[in-house]
Amino acid sequence: DFTAIDSNVVSEELLPSGFYRFSRQSFLYPEKYISGLLFVYRKDGWTFIKGSEAHQSVAEQGLPQDPRTRQFKGCVVQLEDGVGAMISRRNAMTFTFNFVAPVASLDRNFWLGYAARTVNEAMNTSRVVRMVYEFLGNQTGAVLQTARDSGFCDVDDLPAFHRRLLRVEEAFS
């Protein structure tokens, strides 16, 4: 009666299957940003999301950089006018909650929201940051370039519309 997860189907119109570029401020280093690649897919009526953390991200945490350690997965549910995704690495390591909703754009290919990191309050890091998803579909060139560019980056390395949606000017004022 409260979560409605058993009857919750995320439509292709709300969040299409395929590849997405994401950008957000780093939880650990507020002067840096993270960009990466996500894949949204459907199975047995459910919507899932998966990807891999960048090599440098896991290295910063003192973790092995093998594909198994870097992989993250999650479940996507419809929430009001957007979607929520509960995402973690194996054994609930680096568990995050993402909420994104579509924003007006020429190709209807952007979603804006936030990522919340589930860490103890004693941690001296950000726990909630703005996040952008950009639908790439199955454009091989854009997908491969996004994969190559994944990881920490400077604000000037982000695509212009990502910077605008993330309101990076406000972060440094």
C-alpha positions in Angstrom: 0.0 0.0 0.0 2.9 2.4 0.5 5.7 1.6 -1.9 3.6 0.1 -4.7 6.8 -1.6 -6.0 5.0 -4.8 -7.0 2.8 -2.8 -9.5 5.3 -0.2 -10.5 6.3 -0.3 -14.1 8.7 2.4 -15.4 7.6 3.2 -19.0 10.0 3.4 -21.9 8.6 6.9 -22.4 9.6 8.0 -18.9 13.0 6.4 -19.0 14.0 4.6 -22.2 16.2 1.6 -22.3 19.8 2.2 -23.4 22.9 4.0 -22.5 23.1 7.2 -20.5 26.0 9.7 -19.7 25.7 10.9 -16.1 27.4 13.8 -14.4 27.5 14.8 -10.8 29.7 16.6 -8.2 32.1 14.2 -6.5 31.1 13.2 -3.0 34.7 13.0 -1.8 36.2 16.0 -3.6 33.7 18.9 -4.0 36.0 20.7 -6.5 35.8 17.7 -8.8 33.0 16.2 -10.8 32.3 12.6 -11.9 31.1 11.6 -15.3 30.2 8.1 -16.3 28.1 5.6 -18.3 24.9 3.9 -17.2 22.9 1.3 -18.9 19.1 1.0 -18.3 17.4 -2.3 -19.2 14.2 -4.2 -18.5 13.7 -7.8 -17.4 10.6 -9.6 -16.3 8.6 -6.3 -16.0 11.3 -4.6 -13.9 13.6 -1.8 -14.8 17.3 -2.1 -13.9 20.4 0.1 -14.1 24.0 -1.0 -14.2 27.4 0.4 -14.9 31.0 0.4 -13.7 32.8 2.9 -11.5 35.9 4.5 -13.1 39.3 2.9 -12.3 40.5 6.0 -10.5 37.3 6.1 -8.3 37.9 2.7 -6.9 41.7 3.3 -6.6 40.9 6.4 -4.5 39.0 4.1 -2.1 41.9 1.6 -1.9 39.9 -1.1 -3.7 40.9 -3.5 -6.5 40.3 -2.1 -10.0 38.9 -5.3 -11.5 35.6 -5.3 -13.3 33.8 -7.3 -10.5 34.7 -4.7 -7.9 33.9 -1.7 -10.1 30.5 -3.0 -11.2 27.3 -1.5 -9.7 23.7 -2.4 -10.3 20.3 -1.2 -9.1 16.5 -1.3 -9.4 14.5 1.6 -10.9 11.0 2.6 -9.7 8.6 5.4 -10.8 8.2 8.1 -8.2 5.8 11.0 -8.9 7.1 12.7 -12.1 10.5 10.9 -12.2 12.3 7.8 -11.3 14.2 6.6 -8.3 17.1 4.2 -8.5 18.6 2.3 -5.6 22.1 1.4 -6.7 25.1 -0.3 -5.1 28.2 -2.4 -5.7 28.3 -6.0 -4.4 27.5 -6.4 -0.7 25.9 -2.9 -0.6 29.2 -1.1 -0.9 28.8 2.6 -1.9 25.0 2.4 -1.8 23.3 5.5 -3.4 19.8 6.6 -4.2 19.3 8.6 -7.4 16.2 10.5 -8.2 15.9 12.1 -11.7 13.0 13.6 -13.6 12.8 14.7 -17.3 13.7 18.3 -18.1 12.8 20.3 -21.1 15.4 19.8 -23.9 15.3 19.7 -27.7 15.5 15.9 -27.9 13.8 15.1 -24.6 17.0 13.3 -23.6 17.9 14.9 -20.2 16.9 14.1 -16.7 17.9 16.2 -13.6 17.8 15.3 -10.0 20.2 14.3 -7.2 22.2 11.4 -5.9 22.3 10.7 -2.1 25.1 8.6 -0.6 24.3 6.5 2.4 27.2 7.2 4.7 27.5 7.9 8.4 27.1 11.6 9.3 30.6 11.5 10.8 32.1 11.3 7.3 33.3 14.7 6.3 32.0 14.5 2.7 29.0 15.6 0.7 26.1 13.2 1.0 23.7 14.7 -1.6 24.6 16.3 -4.9 22.8 17.3 -8.1 22.9 14.7 -10.9 22.2 14.8 -14.7 21.4 11.8 -16.9 21.7 12.2 -20.7 20.2 9.6 -22.9 22.6 8.3 -25.5 20.5 5.4 -26.7 22.7 3.0 -28.6 24.9 5.6 -30.4 28.1 3.6 -30.5 30.4 6.6 -30.9 28.9 8.6 -28.0 28.8 5.5 -25.8 32.4 4.6 -26.4 33.6 8.2 -25.9 31.6 8.5 -22.6 33.2 5.2 -21.4 36.7 6.5 -22.2 36.0 9.8 -20.5 34.5 8.3 -17.3 35.9 9.3 -14.0 36.9 12.4 -12.2 36.9 15.6 -14.2 37.1 19.4 -13.9 33.9 21.4 -14.3 35.2 22.7 -17.7 35.3 19.1 -18.9 31.6 18.6 -18.5 29.2 19.1 -21.5 27.8 22.7 -21.5 24.2 21.6 -20.8 25.3 19.4 -17.9 27.1 22.4 -16.3 23.9 24.4 -16.7 21.7 21.8 -15.2 24.1 21.1 -12.4 24.2 24.9 -11.6 28.0 24.8 -11.2 28.2 28.5 -11.0 26.2 28.4 -7.7 28.6 25.7 -6.3 31.5 28.1 -6.5 29.8 31.4 -5.5 
